[in-house]
């Protein structure tokens, strides 16, 4: 409902373009700060509880966003504070629902191709984004705050549905006390370093993700005022249509994963080609002389992220031991969000002093850095790089760990568009 008009709302509320990205960076920093603590909740109390916390916090945070312009308070300070709160809400959500799904798949004996499952899930999210952003753009014509009120109502509905119908299938709840919280946090931090950053292949994937995320989040929010300039208009309805186009392009990227997976045979082949096109498309947004060329480049950029997201998820799933998977994916999300903080701050400031085209060009040139990282990953020749018919298979040690645990500890399977889209407010 709000993704297509969020930047326009913040500008209308009194922020300049750099202030918009400071608030966005605060949101992303909230993701970094709370990623692991909220992962402890999801992996002990349960996925359902984590989702309920998320919807409640996001509902309150969304209403607070609308209230700030009405209070006369310093908009930059309070949008930054509330953005951190929204970051907390999203970390309770991000990955918890996907982990809920994966728990149920394993509990029911599913051993199919997870690349396809993730890509189909992203397509459903993309369809919801397409419908929501068009509706949000049309509602914004009646006032930029209207989509935020509607969003709050939908979050209340989601809370009610989860309270009444969501069950943790395949998940074994563990007790959580003040004493165990500290032990869990220490354990999670050590495991994230050992099983995530400590593996060279995952370290390369994480660094490439940080590069992609830094450019993606900036690019997703910058197009709203930039395209207004290119169209020489003050209307906002077009923003919903453009955001819907982004959703559609992402869905197309998700849809072609299965086809290209069969052709390529290796995940790094897909990742390298998609990353190269991603960087070129980002530069294309900046150098395009017209709205239509800039829009075409942006849709190509988001389409490539529709390919990158599910493939990365499957690679990480194959590498992470079952008992540490939640920790590894949380750590991956943290590193990506660090890139998001840097990208929004740096490119946001560049937008203020040099303009949007320059920032997009610099972002695209920066994104090229992901390609050599992925070539280094390819040279490792790991089994996880091969796309086989049964992508749900595990090494014996991982399978034994799963059996011993009785459930999969899976707080995070990061969605790049969600991410393949950013993690927008």
C-alpha positions as CSV (number, residue, x, y, z in Angstrom):
1,X,0.0,0.0,0.0
2,X,2.8,2.5,0.8
3,X,5.9,1.4,-1.1
4,X,5.1,3.5,-4.2
5,X,4.4,6.7,-2.2
6,X,6.6,6.4,0.9
7,X,9.3,8.8,-0.3
8,X,6.8,11.3,-1.6
9,X,5.0,11.2,1.8
10,X,8.3,11.9,3.7
11,X,9.1,14.8,1.4
12,X,5.7,16.2,1.8
13,X,6.1,15.9,5.6
14,X,9.1,18.2,5.6
15,X,12.2,16.1,4.9
16,X,14.6,16.9,2.1
17,X,15.9,14.0,0.0
18,X,18.9,13.4,2.2
19,X,16.6,13.3,5.2
20,X,14.5,10.7,3.5
21,X,17.5,8.4,3.2
22,X,18.6,9.1,6.7
23,X,15.2,7.9,7.9
24,X,15.6,4.9,5.5
25,X,19.1,4.2,6.8
26,X,17.7,4.2,10.4
27,X,15.1,1.6,9.4
28,X,17.8,-0.6,7.9
29,X,20.0,0.0,11.0
30,X,17.1,-1.3,13.1
31,X,17.2,-4.4,11.0
32,X,20.9,-4.9,11.8
33,X,20.4,-4.2,15.5
34,X,17.4,-6.5,16.0
35,X,18.0,-9.3,13.5
36,X,19.6,-11.7,15.9
37,X,17.5,-10.9,19.1
38,X,14.3,-11.3,17.2
39,X,15.7,-14.5,15.7
40,X,16.0,-15.9,19.2
41,X,12.3,-15.3,19.8
42,X,11.3,-17.0,16.6
43,X,13.5,-20.0,17.3
44,X,12.4,-20.5,20.9
45,X,8.9,-19.0,21.5
46,X,7.8,-19.8,17.9
47,X,7.3,-18.4,14.4
48,X,3.6,-17.5,15.1
49,X,4.5,-15.5,18.2
50,X,7.2,-13.6,16.1
51,X,4.7,-12.8,13.4
52,X,2.2,-11.5,15.9
53,X,4.8,-9.2,17.5
54,X,5.7,-8.0,14.0
55,X,2.2,-7.1,12.9
56,X,1.4,-5.3,16.2
57,X,4.7,-3.2,16.1
58,X,4.3,-2.4,12.4
59,X,0.7,-1.2,12.9
60,X,1.7,1.1,15.8
61,X,4.7,2.4,13.9
62,X,2.7,3.1,10.7
63,X,0.1,5.2,12.7
64,X,3.0,7.0,14.4
65,X,4.4,7.9,10.9
66,X,1.1,9.6,10.0
67,X,1.0,11.4,13.4
68,X,4.4,13.0,13.2
69,X,3.5,15.8,10.7
70,X,0.5,16.7,12.8
71,X,2.5,17.2,16.0
72,X,4.9,19.9,14.9
73,X,7.8,17.9,16.2
74,X,11.2,17.8,14.5
75,X,10.4,15.5,11.5
76,X,13.9,14.2,10.9
77,X,14.4,13.2,14.5
78,X,11.1,11.5,15.0
79,X,10.9,9.9,11.6
80,X,14.3,8.4,12.4
81,X,13.2,7.1,15.7
82,X,10.0,5.6,14.4
83,X,11.9,4.1,11.5
84,X,14.1,2.2,14.0
85,X,10.9,0.9,15.6
86,X,9.6,-0.2,12.1
87,X,12.9,-2.0,11.6
88,X,12.3,-3.9,14.8
89,X,8.8,-4.9,13.5
90,X,10.2,-6.1,10.2
91,X,12.9,-8.2,11.9
92,X,10.2,-10.1,13.8
93,X,8.6,-10.8,10.4
94,X,11.6,-11.2,8.0
95,X,12.2,-14.9,7.6
96,X,9.8,-16.1,10.4
97,X,7.0,-16.8,7.9
98,X,9.4,-18.5,5.5
99,X,10.8,-20.6,8.4
100,X,7.2,-21.5,9.3
101,X,6.8,-22.7,5.7
102,X,10.1,-24.7,5.7
103,X,9.3,-26.3,9.1
104,X,6.0,-27.5,7.6
105,X,7.6,-28.8,4.4
106,X,10.1,-30.9,6.3
107,X,7.5,-32.1,8.8
108,X,5.4,-33.3,5.9
109,X,8.3,-35.1,4.2
110,X,8.8,-32.6,1.3
111,X,12.2,-33.1,-0.5
112,X,11.6,-31.2,-3.8
113,X,13.5,-28.2,-5.3
114,X,13.6,-25.3,-2.9
115,X,14.6,-22.8,-5.6
116,X,11.2,-23.3,-7.1
117,X,9.4,-23.0,-3.8
118,X,11.2,-19.7,-3.0
119,X,10.6,-18.3,-6.4
120,X,6.8,-19.2,-6.3
121,X,6.6,-17.6,-2.8
122,X,8.2,-14.5,-4.2
123,X,5.7,-14.4,-7.0
124,X,2.8,-14.4,-4.6
125,X,4.5,-11.5,-2.7
126,X,5.0,-9.8,-6.0
127,X,1.3,-10.2,-6.9
128,X,0.3,-8.7,-3.6
129,X,2.7,-5.8,-4.2
130,X,1.3,-5.2,-7.6
131,X,-2.3,-5.0,-6.3
132,X,-1.3,-3.0,-3.2
133,X,0.9,-0.4,-4.9
134,X,-1.7,0.4,-7.6
135,X,-4.3,0.8,-4.9
136,X,-1.9,2.8,-2.7
137,X,-1.1,5.2,-5.6
138,X,-4.8,5.8,-6.3
139,X,-5.6,6.3,-2.7
140,X,-2.7,8.8,-2.3
141,X,-4.6,11.1,-4.7
142,X,-7.0,11.7,-1.8
143,X,-4.0,12.4,0.5
144,X,-0.6,10.9,1.0
145,X,-1.5,9.6,4.5
146,X,-4.5,7.5,3.3
147,X,-2.5,4.5,2.2
148,X,-0.8,4.5,5.6
149,X,-4.2,4.3,7.4
150,X,-5.3,1.5,5.1
151,X,-2.1,-0.4,5.7
152,X,-2.7,-0.2,9.5
153,X,-6.1,-1.7,9.0
154,X,-4.7,-4.6,6.9
155,X,-2.1,-5.2,9.6
156,X,-4.8,-5.5,12.2
157,X,-6.6,-8.0,9.9
158,X,-3.4,-10.0,9.5
159,X,-2.9,-10.1,13.3
160,X,-6.5,-11.4,13.7
161,X,-6.0,-14.1,11.1
162,X,-2.7,-15.3,12.5
163,X,-4.1,-15.3,16.1
164,X,-7.0,-17.5,15.0
165,X,-5.5,-19.7,12.3
166,X,-1.7,-19.9,12.4
167,X,0.0,-23.0,13.9
168,X,3.7,-23.9,14.3
169,X,3.7,-27.2,12.4
170,X,7.0,-29.0,12.7
171,X,8.4,-26.6,15.3
172,X,9.3,-27.6,18.8
173,X,9.0,-24.7,21.2
174,X,11.9,-24.1,23.7
175,X,11.6,-22.2,27.0
176,X,12.8,-18.6,26.9
177,X,13.8,-16.8,30.1
178,X,16.1,-13.9,31.0
179,X,18.8,-16.3,31.8
180,X,18.5,-18.3,28.5
181,X,18.2,-15.1,26.4
182,X,21.9,-14.2,27.2
183,X,23.0,-17.7,26.4
184,X,21.0,-17.8,23.2
185,X,22.5,-14.5,22.0
186,X,26.0,-15.6,22.7
187,X,25.4,-18.9,21.1
188,X,23.8,-17.3,18.0
189,X,26.6,-14.8,17.6
190,X,29.3,-17.4,17.8
191,X,27.5,-19.7,15.4
192,X,26.9,-16.9,12.9
193,X,30.6,-16.3,12.8
194,X,31.6,-19.9,12.7
195,X,29.0,-21.4,10.3
196,X,28.3,-18.2,8.3
197,X,31.1,-15.7,8.0
198,X,33.6,-18.5,8.7
199,X,32.7,-20.3,5.5
200,X,34.4,-18.7,2.5
201,X,31.6,-19.3,0.1
202,X,28.9,-17.8,2.4
203,X,31.2,-14.9,3.2
204,X,31.5,-14.1,-0.6
205,X,27.7,-14.4,-0.9
206,X,27.2,-12.1,2.0
207,X,29.6,-9.4,0.6
208,X,27.9,-9.6,-2.8
209,X,24.5,-9.2,-1.1
210,X,25.7,-6.1,0.8
211,X,26.7,-4.5,-2.5
212,X,23.4,-5.4,-4.1
213,X,21.3,-4.3,-1.1
214,X,23.0,-0.9,-0.8
215,X,22.2,0.0,-4.3
216,X,18.8,-1.6,-4.4
217,X,17.2,0.1,-1.4
218,X,18.5,3.5,-2.6
219,X,17.2,2.9,-6.1
220,X,13.8,1.7,-4.9
221,X,13.1,4.9,-3.0
222,X,14.9,7.4,-5.2
223,X,12.8,6.7,-8.3
224,X,9.7,8.2,-6.8
225,X,10.9,11.9,-6.8
226,X,13.3,11.3,-9.7
227,X,10.5,10.1,-12.0
228,X,8.3,13.0,-10.9
229,X,11.1,15.2,-12.2
230,X,11.4,13.4,-15.5
231,X,7.6,13.6,-16.0
232,X,7.5,17.2,-14.8
233,X,4.5,16.5,-12.7
234,X,3.3,16.8,-9.1
235,X,0.7,14.0,-9.3
236,X,1.3,10.8,-7.3
237,X,-1.0,8.2,-9.0
238,X,1.7,7.2,-11.4
239,X,3.9,6.1,-8.5
240,X,1.5,3.2,-7.8
241,X,1.7,2.1,-11.4
242,X,5.4,2.2,-11.5
243,X,5.6,0.2,-8.2
244,X,3.2,-2.3,-9.7
245,X,5.6,-2.6,-12.7
246,X,8.4,-3.3,-10.3
247,X,6.4,-6.0,-8.7
248,X,5.5,-7.5,-12.1
249,X,9.2,-7.4,-13.2
250,X,10.2,-9.1,-10.0
251,X,7.6,-11.8,-10.6
252,X,8.9,-12.4,-14.1
253,X,12.4,-12.8,-12.6
254,X,11.1,-15.3,-10.1
255,X,9.2,-17.2,-12.8
256,X,12.3,-17.7,-15.0
257,X,14.5,-19.1,-12.3
258,X,13.3,-22.7,-12.9
259,X,13.8,-22.4,-16.7
260,X,17.3,-20.9,-16.5
261,X,18.3,-23.2,-13.6
262,X,17.7,-26.2,-16.0
263,X,19.8,-24.5,-18.7
264,X,22.7,-23.3,-16.5
265,X,23.2,-26.1,-14.1
266,X,25.1,-23.9,-11.7
267,X,23.7,-21.3,-9.3
268,X,26.8,-19.1,-9.8
269,X,26.1,-18.9,-13.5
270,X,22.7,-17.4,-12.8
271,X,24.1,-15.1,-10.1
272,X,26.9,-13.7,-12.2
273,X,24.8,-13.0,-15.3
274,X,22.0,-11.4,-13.2
275,X,24.5,-9.3,-11.2
276,X,26.2,-8.0,-14.4
277,X,22.8,-7.0,-15.9
278,X,21.8,-5.5,-12.5
279,X,24.8,-3.2,-12.5
280,X,24.3,-2.1,-16.2
281,X,20.6,-1.4,-15.5
282,X,21.4,0.8,-12.5
283,X,23.7,2.9,-14.7
284,X,21.0,2.9,-17.3
285,X,18.5,4.5,-14.9
286,X,21.0,7.4,-14.4
287,X,22.0,8.0,-18.0
288,X,18.5,7.6,-19.5
289,X,17.3,10.9,-21.0
290,X,13.6,10.2,-20.8
291,X,11.1,8.7,-18.3
292,X,10.4,5.7,-20.4
293,X,14.0,4.7,-20.8
294,X,14.7,5.2,-17.1
295,X,11.6,3.1,-16.2
296,X,12.7,0.3,-18.6
297,X,16.2,0.2,-16.9
298,X,14.6,0.2,-13.5
299,X,12.3,-2.7,-14.3
300,X,15.3,-4.7,-15.7
301,X,17.2,-4.0,-12.5
302,X,14.3,-5.3,-10.3
303,X,13.7,-8.2,-12.6
304,X,17.3,-9.4,-12.1
305,X,16.8,-9.2,-8.3
306,X,13.8,-11.6,-8.8
307,X,16.4,-14.1,-10.1
308,X,19.1,-13.4,-7.6
309,X,17.0,-13.7,-4.5
310,X,15.7,-17.3,-4.7
311,X,19.0,-18.6,-6.0
312,X,20.9,-17.1,-3.1
313,X,18.4,-18.5,-0.7
314,X,18.8,-22.0,-2.0
315,X,22.6,-21.8,-2.0
316,X,22.6,-20.7,1.7
317,X,20.1,-23.4,2.6
318,X,22.4,-26.0,1.0
319,X,25.5,-24.8,2.9
320,X,24.0,-24.1,6.4
321,X,23.9,-27.0,8.9
322,X,20.3,-27.6,9.9
323,X,20.8,-26.7,13.6
324,X,22.5,-23.4,12.7
325,X,20.5,-22.4,9.6
326,X,18.5,-19.7,11.4
327,X,21.7,-18.1,12.7
328,X,23.4,-18.2,9.4
329,X,20.6,-16.6,7.5
330,X,20.2,-14.0,10.2
331,X,23.9,-13.2,9.9
332,X,23.5,-12.9,6.2
333,X,20.6,-10.5,6.6
334,X,22.7,-8.4,9.0
335,X,25.6,-8.1,6.5
336,X,23.2,-7.2,3.7
337,X,21.5,-4.5,5.8
338,X,24.9,-3.0,6.7
339,X,25.3,-2.5,2.9
340,X,21.8,-1.0,2.9
341,X,22.8,1.6,5.6
342,X,25.9,2.6,3.7
343,X,24.1,2.8,0.3
344,X,21.2,4.9,1.5
345,X,23.5,7.3,3.4
346,X,26.1,7.7,0.7
347,X,23.9,7.7,-2.4
348,X,21.3,9.7,-0.6
349,X,23.8,12.5,0.1
350,X,25.1,12.3,-3.5
351,X,21.5,12.8,-4.7
352,X,21.3,16.0,-2.6
353,X,24.5,17.5,-3.9
354,X,24.8,16.1,-7.4
355,X,21.3,14.9,-8.3
356,X,19.6,11.5,-8.9
357,X,21.2,10.6,-12.2
358,X,24.7,10.8,-10.7
359,X,23.7,8.7,-7.7
360,X,22.3,6.0,-9.9
361,X,25.4,5.9,-12.1
362,X,27.7,5.7,-9.1
363,X,25.4,3.0,-7.6
364,X,25.6,0.9,-10.8
365,X,29.4,1.2,-11.0
366,X,29.6,0.1,-7.3
367,X,27.3,-2.8,-8.0
368,X,29.8,-4.2,-10.5
369,X,31.9,-5.2,-7.4
370,X,29.5,-8.1,-6.8
371,X,30.6,-9.8,-10.0
372,X,34.2,-10.7,-9.2
373,X,33.0,-11.9,-5.7
374,X,30.7,-14.3,-7.4
375,X,33.5,-15.5,-9.8
376,X,35.5,-16.3,-6.7
377,X,32.6,-18.2,-5.4
378,X,32.3,-20.2,-8.6
379,X,36.0,-21.2,-8.4
380,X,35.4,-23.0,-5.1
381,X,33.4,-25.6,-7.0
382,X,31.1,-26.5,-4.1
383,X,28.3,-29.0,-4.3
384,X,25.9,-26.2,-3.3
385,X,26.6,-24.5,-6.6
386,X,25.2,-27.4,-8.6
387,X,21.4,-27.2,-9.3
388,X,20.1,-30.8,-9.0
389,X,16.6,-32.1,-9.1
390,X,16.4,-32.6,-5.4
391,X,17.5,-29.3,-4.0
392,X,16.1,-30.2,-0.6
393,X,18.7,-32.9,0.0
394,X,21.2,-32.5,2.7
395,X,24.6,-33.8,3.6
396,X,24.4,-36.7,6.1
397,X,25.6,-34.6,9.0
398,X,23.0,-31.9,8.3
399,X,20.3,-34.6,8.0
400,X,21.4,-36.1,11.3
401,X,21.3,-32.6,12.9
402,X,17.8,-32.1,11.7
403,X,16.7,-35.5,13.1
404,X,18.3,-34.7,16.4
405,X,16.7,-31.3,16.7
406,X,13.3,-32.6,15.8
407,X,12.7,-29.4,13.8
408,X,14.5,-26.9,11.6
409,X,15.7,-23.7,13.3
410,X,15.0,-21.4,10.5
411,X,14.2,-17.9,11.6
412,X,15.6,-16.4,8.4
413,X,15.4,-17.1,4.7
414,X,16.0,-13.6,3.5
415,X,13.7,-12.5,0.7
416,X,15.6,-10.0,-1.4
417,X,12.8,-8.4,-3.1
418,X,11.7,-8.4,-0.4
419,X,14.3,-8.8,-1.0
420,X,14.0,-9.5,-4.3
421,X,12.6,-6.2,-3.0
422,X,14.3,-4.1,-0.4
423,X,13.2,-4.3,3.1
424,X,11.1,-1.1,2.8
425,X,9.1,0.4,5.6
